[in-house]
């Protein structure tokens, strides 16, 4: 099993290589070879994760939970007749209550 400091050194080297390749490929944006170099760096990073396990990411601070929704009191009184003017009747279309 690899020593943690060895794995850390390799990860740092991969980060440095990634940064250098990013700078270099900025000069050759349309080059197939530059794209292959980027893919190669990604593959080295993935192979390292497969060999030694994924790098532990620092846990993100969790946001405080949302407060519970406020209860809404709905009056038990009849609604005004105009409230339902543009309502649809069970998917059958607009109910025209004015003609009743």
C-alpha positions in Angstrom: 0.0 0.0 0.0 1.3 3.4 -0.9 2.3 5.9 1.8 -0.1 8.9 2.1 2.8 11.3 1.6 3.7 9.5 -1.7 0.1 9.7 -2.9 -0.1 13.4 -1.9 3.2 14.1 -3.8 1.8 12.5 -7.0 -1.5 14.3 -6.6 0.4 17.6 -6.4 2.4 16.7 -9.5 -0.8 15.9 -11.4 -2.2 19.3 -10.3 0.9 21.1 -11.5 0.8 19.1 -14.8 -2.9 20.0 -15.3 -2.1 23.7 -14.7 0.8 23.7 -17.1 -1.2 21.8 -19.8 -4.1 24.3 -19.4 -1.7 27.2 -20.0 0.0 25.5 -23.0 -3.3 24.5 -24.7 -4.5 28.1 -24.4 -1.9 28.8 -27.1 -3.3 26.1 -29.4 -7.1 26.1 -28.9 -7.9 24.3 -32.2 -5.1 21.7 -32.0 -6.0 18.0 -31.9 -2.7 17.3 -30.1 -3.5 19.9 -27.4 -6.9 18.2 -26.9 -5.1 14.8 -26.6 -2.8 16.2 -24.0 -5.8 17.4 -21.9 -7.4 14.0 -22.2 -4.1 12.4 -21.2 -4.0 14.6 -18.0 -7.5 13.7 -17.2 -6.8 10.0 -17.6 -3.7 10.2 -15.3 -5.9 11.9 -12.7 -8.6 9.2 -13.0 -6.0 6.4 -13.0 -4.6 7.8 -9.8 -8.1 7.9 -8.2 -8.7 4.3 -9.3 -5.3 3.1 -7.9 -5.3 5.0 -4.6 -8.9 6.0 -4.1 -10.6 9.3 -4.8 -9.2 12.3 -3.1 -11.2 13.3 0.0 -13.0 16.5 -0.7 -13.4 18.9 2.1 -16.9 18.7 3.4 -18.9 21.7 2.2 -20.6 23.7 5.0 -24.2 22.8 5.1 -26.8 25.5 4.9 -29.2 25.8 7.8 -32.4 24.0 7.2 -35.3 25.9 5.9 -37.8 27.0 8.5 -41.1 25.1 8.4 -43.7 26.7 6.3 -46.2 29.0 8.1 -49.6 27.6 8.5 -52.3 29.3 6.5 -55.7 29.6 8.0 -58.4 29.4 5.4 -61.8 30.8 6.3 -64.7 28.4 6.2 -67.0 31.0 4.5 -68.4 30.8 1.0 -66.3 32.4 -1.8 -67.6 35.2 -3.8 -69.3 34.1 -7.0 -66.8 36.0 -9.2 -63.9 34.0 -7.8 -64.9 31.0 -10.0 -65.5 32.9 -13.2 -62.5 31.6 -15.2 -62.2 28.2 -13.6 -62.2 25.1 -15.7 -64.8 22.4 -14.9 -62.9 19.1 -14.5 -60.9 19.6 -17.6 -64.0 20.1 -19.8 -63.2 23.7 -20.5 -64.1 27.0 -19.0 -67.2 27.1 -17.0 -69.3 30.2 -17.8 -71.2 30.8 -14.6 -72.7 34.0 -15.9 -75.1 32.2 -18.2 -76.8 30.3 -15.4 
